[in-house]
Amino acid sequence: MSEVLNKPEVQKIYIDARGPRFSASLTTIVLATALVTQNKWILVAQGLVFLIGATRGPQFTPYGLIFKNIIKPRLNKVAPTEDVRPPKFAQAVGFGFALVGTIGAFAGADIVFTVAAGFALAAAFLNAAFNYCLGCEMYLLITRFTSK
């Protein structure tokens, strides 16, 4: 992964790699709640979290701040780090699904809401349960193919 991300012209920001997984756990709970209750406002709120993560970085989301201020001080001080760009991209993908689902919900297309929120939930669950970030992997593939 590092050979793909080593571009000298881009300033690198590194985050605690445990933070995105914690955030994915909370996202899983939020999206599952949105699906079970069919509550479009929960999806709107999660979409705003995704938007913050996509524009500012996942470390600035409410979930990232909870991790930084409450969870991280209680964990082992030695932490793996990762480049922030793949998780930021993953947040942008999540925002895209939340946006499509929200538009579908407000337009009365409940199936669009369900499918979009379901895809976002599946991706969040994969990250939370198995530490496999689909959006991050997409970012790496796109970077690998566009850097040639």
N, C-alpha and C positions, 0 to 999 in steps of 0.2 A: 504494500500500500504506500509506503513512504516514497518509493521511486516515482509514483504517479503524482504525488502531492508536492514534490520538490521543485517548485518554481521560484527562482530567486527574486522575481519582481513583485511577489505577493508577500505582504507582511503576515507572518504566521501567528495565530493566537491559539493557545492550547488550553483545554479545559480538563477537569477531572473526568475521566471516562466513566465513572460510576454515576455521575449526574444524569446523563441522558437515559440511562436504564431506569433510574428512580423516577424520572419524569414520565417515561413510557408506562411505568406501573400505574401512576396516577391517571395518565391519559386513558389507559385501558379501562379503569374504573369509570371515568367520566363518560367515555364513549359507550360503554356497555349500558350505563344508566340512561343515556340519551336514546339508545335503541330500544331498551325494554319499555321505557315510558313513552317513546315516540315524541319526546319533548324537543322541539326545534331550538328553543332558547338555550338549552344545554349545549347543543352543537354550535350555536353562535358563540357562546362563551369559550368553548374549546377552540373554535376558529380564531378568536382573538389571541388566545395563548399561542397558537401556531404562528399567527402573524408576528407577534413579538419575537418569537424564536427565529423566524425566517429573516426578519429585518435587523434585529439587534444581536441575536445569538441566543441559543438555548439557556445560557447562564443568566439571562435577564428575564426569563419568564417567571411567573409566580412559582411554578414548580422548581425551577432552578434556584430561586431565592430561598425556598423552603429547604432544599438540599444543602445549599451553602451555609445557611445560618443555623439549622437545627440538626440535620442528619450528619453532615460531613465532620463537625467537631467531635462526634461520638465514634467515628470510624478510625481505622488505622491511618496514621499520618502519611505513610508511604502510599501514594496513589498513582495508578497508571494515568497517563494523560493522552489526549488525542487532539488532532487538529480540529478546529471548530467548523471548518467548511463543510464536511460531509453531514454532520448533524444539522447545520443551518439549512442545507439543501433538503434534508429529510423533513424539517419543519415546514419548508415551502411546499413540499408535496402534500403533507398533512393539511396545510391551509387550503390547497387546491381541492382536496376531497371535501373538507368542511364547507368550503364556498359552494361547491356543486350541490352538496346535500342540503345546505341552507336555502339555496335558490329553489331547489326542488320542493322543499317543505313549504316555503311561502307561496309557491306556484300551485300547490295542491297535488304535486306528483310525489306521493308518499313512497313509491317504489324507488325513486331517485334518492330520496333522503336515506332510505334503508340501505340501499346498495353502497352509496358513497360513505356513509358512516360505518358500514360493515367493513369496507376495504380499509378505512383508516384504523378501525379497531383491530383488524387482523394484523396490520403492520405494527401497531403499538404492542399488541400481545407478543408477537415474535421477538421484539426488542426486549420487552419486560421479562419474558419467560426464558428465552434462549440466547439473549444478548446478540441477536442477529438483526441489524438495522437495514431494512430493505432500501430506504431512501439513501442511506450512506453508500450502500453497494451500487445503487443507480448512479450516484455522484461519481464514484470511482470509475465505473464503466464509461460514463460520458466523458470524464476527464481523460481517460486512457485513449479513447477513440478520437477526441478532438485535439489532443496534443501531438499527434503524428504529422 
